[in-house]
Amino acid sequence: MKVELQNVLPGEIEKRSFELIEKELTRELDPIQKPIIKRVIHTTADFSYQDSLCFSEQVVEKAMEAIKNGAVIITDTNMAKAGVNKKALQDFGGKVHCFMAEDDVAKEAKEHGTTRAVASMNKAAREYPNAIFAIGNAPTALIRLYELIKEEKINPALVIGVPVGFVNVVESKELIMTADIPYIVARGRKGGSNVAASICNALLYMAQGRKLV
């Protein structure tokens, strides 16, 4: 078998990747949602996201406004935190936090018999009730966010609900879409910290005015 490799310079790889994604899309996408969907596909090489990503009404506009006003991003994993473009976020005065590994979160989780994800959302609610919450791993975090919203303890600028897995994953995503808040959700079992970070970055780049498609 003969393998034909493309001769692409490092600086052209991302551009060429997005050109290939554009060519292989199977349906027309909403123009304002398209850069986000394409970046998730670029991160995962999974075209099913063109159908599974769900957007609440005017969520992209609302999210970009929050970012431009210096929004804080809360993640449920340090992997997602690491993937968010800190420089782009800092340009707007924003920061990203993950409380999962903090001692007080571990203590609260142990005392109350919950997951650290639940305890980390409780801490985030106390400190940043209007944050952007990017959940890519723990459905318990997404469920707790729903509860906090219903308890009127938080009013998120955006909830990115893309946990990956099997137990309560599908259900937690469907639940958050019933809350009266801006959301971007990946329906089904797929998702992950990389997907959460890629959605954050797409929104950041759009807020900067970058051309992404």
Secondary structure, 3 states (H helix, E strand, C coil): CCCCCCCCCHHHHHHHHHHHHHHHCCCCCCCCCHHHHHHHHHHHCCCCHHHHEEECCCHHHHHHHHHHCCCCEEECCHHHHHHCCHHHHHHCCCCEECCCCCHHHHHHHHHHCCCHHHHHHHHHHHHCCCCEEEECCCHHHHHHHHHHHHCCCCCCCEEEECCCCCCCHHHHHHHHCCCCCCEEEECCCCCCHHHHHHHHHHHHHHHHCCCCC
